[in-house]
């Protein structure tokens, strides 16, 4: 009877260490996922937001669609650019790709 009790305890310990090993593996993979995917993307978004906040009339920009123009006015959500003489286009701020 005592030997059955010891055998039962050994099974419990084996299952517990298996679960702990899986938990540690998941935590490590989560850390790797954060370091290589989430963190760089957040840095990129922050840099883009800073670029958009610094926009002023007179700066040349390129939109996500590849349209190049000069900033005419900036509002809370939209930006107006002059593409050619007499041609003005309105874009959302998120569609600005690059400031030249």
DSSP file (Angstrom, degrees, kcal/mol; ACC not computed):
  #  RESIDUE AA STRUCTURE BP1 BP2  ACC     N-H-->O    O-->H-N    N-H-->O    O-->H-N    TCO  KAPPA ALPHA  PHI   PSI    X-CA   Y-CA   Z-CA
    1    1 A X     >        0   0    0      0, 0.0     4,-1.5     0, 0.0     5,-0.1   0.000 360.0 360.0 360.0 -41.0    0.0    0.0    0.0
    2    2 A X  H  >  +     0   0    0      1,-0.2     4,-1.9     2,-0.2     5,-0.2   0.872 360.0  54.8 -64.7 -36.7    2.8    2.4    0.8
    3    3 A X  H  > S+     0   0    0      1,-0.2     4,-2.1     2,-0.2    -1,-0.2   0.854 104.9  54.1 -66.6 -33.8    4.5    1.6   -2.6
    4    4 A X  H  > S+     0   0    0      2,-0.2     4,-2.2     1,-0.2    -1,-0.2   0.879 106.5  52.2 -65.5 -36.8    1.2    2.6   -4.3
    5    5 A X  H  X S+     0   0    0     -4,-1.5     4,-1.9     2,-0.2    -2,-0.2   0.912 109.9  47.8 -65.6 -41.7    1.3    5.9   -2.5
    6    6 A X  H  X S+     0   0    0     -4,-1.9     4,-1.9     2,-0.2    -2,-0.2   0.886 111.0  51.4 -66.0 -38.8    4.8    6.6   -3.7
    7    7 A X  H  X S+     0   0    0     -4,-2.1     4,-1.9     1,-0.2    -1,-0.2   0.898 108.4  51.6 -65.8 -39.4    4.0    5.7   -7.3
    8    8 A X  H  X S+     0   0    0     -4,-2.2     4,-1.9     1,-0.2    -1,-0.2   0.907 109.2  50.4 -63.8 -40.7    1.0    8.0   -7.2
    9    9 A X  H  X S+     0   0    0     -4,-1.9     4,-2.1     1,-0.2    -1,-0.2   0.848 107.1  54.3 -65.2 -35.4    3.3   10.9   -6.0
   10   10 A X  H  X S+     0   0    0     -4,-1.9     4,-2.1     2,-0.2    -1,-0.2   0.893 107.6  49.9 -67.6 -39.5    5.8   10.2   -8.7
   11   11 A X  H  X S+     0   0    0     -4,-1.9     4,-2.1     2,-0.2     5,-0.2   0.917 109.8  51.2 -64.3 -42.0    3.1   10.5  -11.4
   12   12 A X  H  X S+     0   0    0     -4,-1.9     4,-2.2     1,-0.2    -2,-0.2   0.918 109.9  49.1 -61.0 -44.4    1.9   13.8   -9.9
   13   13 A X  H  X S+     0   0    0     -4,-2.1     4,-2.3     1,-0.2    -1,-0.2   0.898 109.9  51.7 -64.5 -40.7    5.4   15.2   -9.9
   14   14 A X  H  X S+     0   0    0     -4,-2.1     4,-1.5     1,-0.2    -1,-0.2   0.898 111.8  46.1 -63.1 -41.9    6.0   14.2  -13.6
   15   15 A X  H  X S+     0   0    0     -4,-2.1     4,-2.0     2,-0.2    -1,-0.2   0.877 111.8  51.9 -69.2 -37.5    2.8   15.8  -14.7
   16   16 A X  H  X S+     0   0    0     -4,-2.2     4,-2.4     1,-0.2    -2,-0.2   0.921 109.3  48.4 -66.3 -43.5    3.5   19.0  -12.7
   17   17 A X  H  X S+     0   0    0     -4,-2.3     4,-2.3     1,-0.2    -1,-0.2   0.842 109.6  54.2 -67.6 -30.9    7.0   19.4  -14.2
   18   18 A X  H  X S+     0   0    0     -4,-1.5     4,-1.9     2,-0.2    -1,-0.2   0.903 110.4  45.6 -66.0 -41.4    5.5   18.9  -17.7
   19   19 A X  H  X S+     0   0    0     -4,-2.0     4,-2.3     2,-0.2    -2,-0.2   0.899 113.2  50.0 -67.8 -41.3    3.0   21.7  -17.2
   20   20 A X  H  X S+     0   0    0     -4,-2.4     4,-2.5     2,-0.2    -2,-0.2   0.897 109.6  51.6 -64.7 -40.2    5.7   23.9  -15.7
   21   21 A X  H  X S+     0   0    0     -4,-2.3     4,-2.2     1,-0.2    -1,-0.2   0.897 110.4  48.4 -62.9 -40.3    8.0   23.2  -18.7
   22   22 A X  H  X S+     0   0    0     -4,-1.9     4,-2.4     2,-0.2    -2,-0.2   0.897 110.8  50.9 -67.2 -39.6    5.2   24.1  -21.1
   23   23 A X  H  X S+     0   0    0     -4,-2.3     4,-2.2     2,-0.2    -2,-0.2   0.916 110.6  48.6 -64.1 -43.2    4.4   27.3  -19.2
   24   24 A X  H  X S+     0   0    0     -4,-2.5     4,-2.4     2,-0.2    -1,-0.2   0.908 110.9  51.3 -62.9 -41.8    8.1   28.4  -19.2
   25   25 A X  H  X S+     0   0    0     -4,-2.2     4,-2.5     1,-0.2    -2,-0.2   0.914 110.0  49.1 -61.8 -43.7    8.3   27.6  -23.0
   26   26 A X  H  X S+     0   0    0     -4,-2.4     4,-2.3     2,-0.2    -1,-0.2   0.886 110.7  50.5 -63.5 -39.2    5.2   29.8  -23.6
   27   27 A X  H  X S+     0   0    0     -4,-2.2     4,-2.1     2,-0.2    -2,-0.2   0.910 110.8  48.9 -65.4 -42.0    6.6   32.6  -21.6
   28   28 A X  H  X S+     0   0    0     -4,-2.4     4,-2.3     2,-0.2    -2,-0.2   0.932 112.4  47.7 -63.4 -45.9    9.9   32.5  -23.5
   29   29 A X  H  X S+     0   0    0     -4,-2.5     4,-2.6     1,-0.2    -2,-0.2   0.876 110.0  53.3 -63.7 -37.0    8.0   32.5  -26.9
   30   30 A X  H  X S+     0   0    0     -4,-2.3     4,-2.3     2,-0.2    -1,-0.2   0.902 109.2  49.0 -63.0 -40.9    5.9   35.4  -25.7
   31   31 A X  H  X S+     0   0    0     -4,-2.1     4,-2.5     2,-0.2    -2,-0.2   0.904 112.1  47.9 -64.4 -42.3    9.1   37.3  -24.9
   32   32 A X  H  X S+     0   0    0     -4,-2.3     4,-2.3     2,-0.2     5,-0.3   0.920 111.2  51.2 -64.0 -43.9   10.6   36.6  -28.2
   33   33 A X  H  X>S+     0   0    0     -4,-2.6     4,-2.0     1,-0.2     5,-1.2   0.908 112.1  47.2 -58.9 -43.9    7.3   37.6  -30.0
   34   34 A X  I  <>S+     0   0    0     -4,-2.3     5,-2.6     3,-0.2     6,-0.3   0.936 113.3  47.5 -64.3 -47.1    7.3   40.9  -28.1
   35   35 A X  I  <5S+     0   0    0     -4,-2.5     5,-0.3     1,-0.2    -2,-0.2   0.864 122.0  32.6 -65.5 -37.2   11.0   41.7  -28.8
   36   36 A X  I  <5S+     0   0    0     -4,-2.3    -1,-0.2    -5,-0.2    -2,-0.2   0.681 133.6  17.2 -98.1 -18.2   10.9   40.9  -32.5
   37   37 A X  I  X5S+     0   0    0     -4,-2.0     4,-1.1    -5,-0.3    -3,-0.2   0.764 124.0  37.5-119.8 -51.9    7.4   41.9  -33.5
   38   38 A X  I  ><S+     0   0    0     -5,-1.2     4,-2.1     2,-0.2     5,-0.2   0.946 114.0  49.7 -75.7 -49.0    5.5   44.1  -31.1
   39   39 A X  H  ><S+     0   0    0     -5,-2.6     4,-2.0     1,-0.2     5,-0.2   0.921 111.6  46.6 -61.8 -48.4    8.2   46.4  -29.8
   40   40 A X  H  > S+     0   0    0     -6,-0.3     4,-2.1    -5,-0.3    -1,-0.2   0.879 111.8  52.7 -62.7 -35.1    9.7   47.5  -33.2
   41   41 A X  H  X S+     0   0    0     -4,-1.1     4,-2.3     2,-0.2    -1,-0.2   0.891 108.1  50.4 -67.0 -38.8    6.2   48.1  -34.6
   42   42 A X  H  X S+     0   0    0     -4,-2.1     4,-2.2     2,-0.2    -1,-0.2   0.891 110.0  50.6 -64.9 -39.3    5.4   50.4  -31.6
   43   43 A X  H  X S+     0   0    0     -4,-2.0     4,-2.3     2,-0.2    -2,-0.2   0.908 110.4  49.6 -63.7 -41.3    8.6   52.3  -32.2
   44   44 A X  H  X S+     0   0    0     -4,-2.1     4,-2.1     1,-0.2    -2,-0.2   0.908 111.3  48.6 -64.3 -42.9    7.7   52.7  -35.9
   45   45 A X  H  X S+     0   0    0     -4,-2.3     4,-2.3     2,-0.2    -1,-0.2   0.890 111.2  50.3 -64.1 -39.9    4.2   54.0  -35.0
   46   46 A X  H  X S+     0   0    0     -4,-2.2     4,-2.1     2,-0.2    -2,-0.2   0.911 110.4  49.4 -65.7 -42.4    5.6   56.5  -32.5
   47   47 A X  H  X S+     0   0    0     -4,-2.3     4,-2.0     1,-0.2    -2,-0.2   0.894 111.4  49.5 -63.5 -40.9    8.1   57.8  -35.0
   48   48 A X  H  X S+     0   0    0     -4,-2.1     4,-2.3     2,-0.2    -2,-0.2   0.899 109.9  51.1 -65.2 -41.6    5.4   58.2  -37.7
   49   49 A X  H  X S+     0   0    0     -4,-2.3     4,-2.2     1,-0.2    -2,-0.2   0.893 110.0  49.6 -63.8 -40.0    3.1   60.1  -35.2
   50   50 A X  H  X S+     0   0    0     -4,-2.1     4,-1.3     2,-0.2    -1,-0.2   0.892 110.0  51.5 -65.1 -39.3    6.0   62.5  -34.3
   51   51 A X  H  < S+     0   0    0     -4,-2.0    -2,-0.2     1,-0.2     3,-0.2   0.915 111.6  46.4 -62.9 -43.7    6.6   63.1  -38.0
   52   52 A X  H >< S+     0   0    0     -4,-2.3     3,-1.3     1,-0.2    -2,-0.2   0.878 109.2  54.1 -68.9 -38.1    2.9   63.9  -38.6
   53   53 A X  H 3< S+     0   0    0     -4,-2.2    -1,-0.2     1,-0.3    -2,-0.2   0.791 105.8  54.9 -65.9 -26.7    2.7   66.2  -35.5
   54   54 A X  T 3< S+     0   0    0     -4,-1.3    -1,-0.3    -3,-0.2    -2,-0.2   0.435  80.2 124.3 -87.1   0.6    5.7   68.2  -36.9
   55   55 A X    <   +     0   0    0     -3,-1.3     2,-0.3    -4,-0.2    19,-0.1  -0.371  34.6 174.4 -66.1 138.0    4.1   68.9  -40.2
   56   56 A X    >   -     0   0    0     -2,-0.1     3,-1.6    17,-0.1    15,-0.2  -0.963  40.3 -83.3-138.8 155.0    3.8   72.5  -41.2
   57   57 A X  T 3  S+     0   0    0     -2,-0.3    15,-0.2     1,-0.2     3,-0.1  -0.308 112.2  37.6 -57.7 140.6    2.7   74.4  -44.3
   58   58 A X  T 3  S+     0   0    0     13,-2.8     2,-0.2     1,-0.4    -1,-0.2   0.202  85.4 120.2 101.9 -14.3    5.4   74.6  -46.9
   59   59 A X    <   -     0   0    0     -3,-1.6    12,-2.9    12,-0.1    -1,-0.4  -0.601  61.7-126.1 -84.5 144.7    7.0   71.2  -46.4
   60   60 A X  E     +A   70   0A   0     -2,-0.2    40,-2.7    10,-0.2     2,-0.3  -0.716  35.1 176.9 -88.2 139.4    7.1   68.7  -49.2
   61   61 A X  E     -AB  69  99A   0      8,-2.8     8,-1.9    -2,-0.3     2,-0.4  -0.877  26.6-139.4-136.3 166.6    5.6   65.2  -48.5
   62   62 A X  E     -AB  68  98A   0     36,-2.4    35,-2.2    -2,-0.3    36,-2.0  -1.000  23.4-141.9-127.0 132.0    4.8   61.9  -50.2
   63   63 A X  E >   - B   0  96A   0      4,-2.3     3,-1.5    -2,-0.4    33,-0.2  -0.304  30.7-101.1 -85.5 173.4    1.5   60.2  -49.5
   64   64 A X  T 3  S+     0   0    0     31,-2.7    32,-0.1     1,-0.3    -1,-0.1   0.773 124.6  56.0 -65.0 -25.7    1.0   56.4  -49.1
   65   65 A X  T 3  S-     0   0    0     30,-0.3    -1,-0.3     2,-0.1    31,-0.1   0.478 123.0-105.3 -84.9  -2.8   -0.3   56.4  -52.7
   66   66 A X    <   +     0   0    0     -3,-1.5     2,-0.5     1,-0.3    -2,-0.1   0.582  70.0 146.4  91.9  11.4    2.9   58.0  -54.0
   67   67 A X        -     0   0    0      2,-0.0    -4,-2.3     1,-0.0     2,-0.4  -0.706  35.0-152.2 -85.3 128.1    1.5   61.5  -54.6
   68   68 A X  E     +A   62   0A   0     -2,-0.5     2,-0.3    -6,-0.2    -6,-0.2  -0.833  30.8 138.5-101.2 136.8    4.1   64.2  -54.0
   69   69 A X  E     -A   61   0A   0     -8,-1.9    -8,-2.8    -2,-0.4     2,-0.4  -0.971  49.0 -97.0-163.4 176.0    3.0   67.7  -52.9
   70   70 A X  E     -AC  60  82A   0     12,-2.3    12,-3.1    -2,-0.3     2,-0.3  -0.882  41.9-112.1-107.1 135.1    3.5   70.7  -50.7
   71   71 A X  E     + C   0  81A   0    -12,-2.9   -13,-2.8    -2,-0.4    10,-0.3  -0.485  35.8 172.7 -68.8 127.0    1.6   71.1  -47.5
   72   72 A X  E     -     0   0A   0      8,-3.4     2,-0.3     1,-0.4     9,-0.2   0.811  65.4  -4.9-100.0 -47.5   -0.9   74.0  -47.6
   73   73 A X  E     - C   0  80A   0      7,-1.4     7,-2.6   -17,-0.1     2,-0.4  -0.993  55.8-151.4-150.0 155.4   -2.8   73.5  -44.4
   74   74 A X  E     + C   0  79A   0     -2,-0.3     5,-0.2     5,-0.2     2,-0.2  -0.995  17.7 172.9-130.0 128.5   -3.0   71.1  -41.5
   75   75 A X        -     0   0    0      3,-2.9    18,-0.0    -2,-0.4    -2,-0.0  -0.518  51.9 -79.8-118.1-168.7   -6.0   70.4  -39.3
   76   76 A X  S    S+     0   0    0     -2,-0.2    17,-0.1     1,-0.2     3,-0.0   0.916 122.9   5.0 -62.5 -44.8   -6.7   67.9  -36.5
   77   77 A X  S    S+     0   0    0     15,-0.1    16,-2.1    16,-0.1    17,-0.3   0.657 124.1  55.6-113.2 -23.0   -7.5   65.0  -38.9
   78   78 A X  E     - D   0  92A   0     14,-0.2    -3,-2.9    15,-0.1     2,-0.4  -0.744  53.5-159.1-120.4 160.9   -6.8   66.2  -42.4
   79   79 A X  E     -CD  74  91A   0     12,-2.8    12,-2.9    -2,-0.3     2,-0.5  -0.998  11.3-148.4-136.0 136.9   -4.0   67.7  -44.4
   80   80 A X  E     -CD  73  90A   0     -7,-2.6    -8,-3.4    -2,-0.4    -7,-1.4  -0.919  18.2-172.6-107.9 128.1   -4.3   69.7  -47.6
   81   81 A X  E     -CD  71  89A   0      8,-3.0     8,-2.7    -2,-0.5     2,-0.6  -0.904  22.2-133.0-120.7 150.9   -1.5   69.5  -50.1
   82   82 A X  E     +CD  70  88A   0    -12,-3.1   -12,-2.3    -2,-0.3     6,-0.2  -0.905  23.9 174.4-101.0 120.6   -0.9   71.4  -53.4
   83   83 A X  E     -     0   0A   0      4,-2.2     2,-0.3    -2,-0.6    -1,-0.2   0.851  67.7 -12.5 -91.9 -41.8    0.1   69.0  -56.1
   84   84 A X  E >  S- D   0  87A   0      3,-1.0     3,-2.3   -14,-0.1    -1,-0.3  -0.881 100.7 -51.9-149.1 175.3    0.2   71.5  -59.0
   85   85 A X  T 3  S-     0   0    0      1,-0.3     3,-0.1    -2,-0.3    -3,-0.0  -0.396 128.5  -1.4 -59.3 116.3   -0.9   75.0  -59.7
   86   86 A X  T 3  S+     0   0    0     -2,-0.3     2,-0.6     1,-0.2    -1,-0.3   0.464 107.3 112.4  82.0   1.6   -4.5   75.2  -58.7
   87   87 A X  E <   +D   84   0A   0     -3,-2.3    -4,-2.2     2,-0.0    -3,-1.0  -0.928  38.8 171.9-112.9 114.2   -4.7   71.5  -57.7
   88   88 A X  E     -D   82   0A   0     -2,-0.6     2,-0.4    -6,-0.2    -6,-0.2  -0.966  10.4-166.3-122.8 137.6   -5.2   70.8  -54.0
   89   89 A X  E     -D   81   0A   0     -8,-2.7    -8,-3.0    -2,-0.4     2,-0.5  -0.938  11.5-142.4-123.2 145.1   -5.9   67.5  -52.5
   90   90 A X  E     +D   80   0A   0     -2,-0.4     2,-0.3   -10,-0.2   -10,-0.2  -0.918  25.1 172.4-109.4 131.4   -7.1   66.6  -49.0
   91   91 A X  E     -D   79   0A   0    -12,-2.9   -12,-2.8    -2,-0.5     2,-0.2  -0.900  36.0-105.8-130.1 158.7   -5.8   63.5  -47.2
   92   92 A X  E >   -D   78   0A   0     -2,-0.3     3,-1.3   -14,-0.2   -14,-0.2  -0.550  36.7-115.8 -76.2 154.9   -6.1   62.1  -43.7
   93   93 A X  G >  S+     0   0    0    -16,-2.1     3,-1.5     1,-0.3    -1,-0.1   0.821 112.3  64.0 -63.4 -30.7   -2.9   62.5  -41.7
   94   94 A X  G 3  S+     0   0    0    -17,-0.3    -1,-0.3     1,-0.3   -16,-0.1   0.725  91.3  65.6 -66.7 -20.2   -2.4   58.8  -41.5
   95   95 A X  G <  S+     0   0    0     -3,-1.3   -31,-2.7   -32,-0.1     2,-0.5   0.464  74.4 106.2 -84.6   1.4   -1.9   58.6  -45.3
   96   96 A X  E <   +B   63   0A   0     -3,-1.5   -33,-0.2   -33,-0.2     3,-0.1  -0.705  42.8 176.3 -81.4 124.0    1.3   60.7  -45.2
   97   97 A X  E     +     0   0A   0    -35,-2.2     2,-0.3    -2,-0.5   -34,-0.2   0.859  57.9   5.9 -95.0 -42.5    4.2   58.3  -45.8
   98   98 A X  E     -B   62   0A   0    -36,-2.0   -36,-2.4   -47,-0.0     2,-0.5  -0.999  52.8-141.8-151.0 142.7    7.3   60.6  -45.8
   99   99 A X  E      B   61   0A   0     -2,-0.3   -38,-0.2   -38,-0.2   -47,-0.0  -0.930 360.0 360.0-104.2 127.2    8.4   64.2  -45.3
  100  100 A X              0   0    0    -40,-2.7   -39,-0.2    -2,-0.5    -1,-0.1   0.452 360.0 360.0 -89.3 360.0   11.0   65.3  -47.7
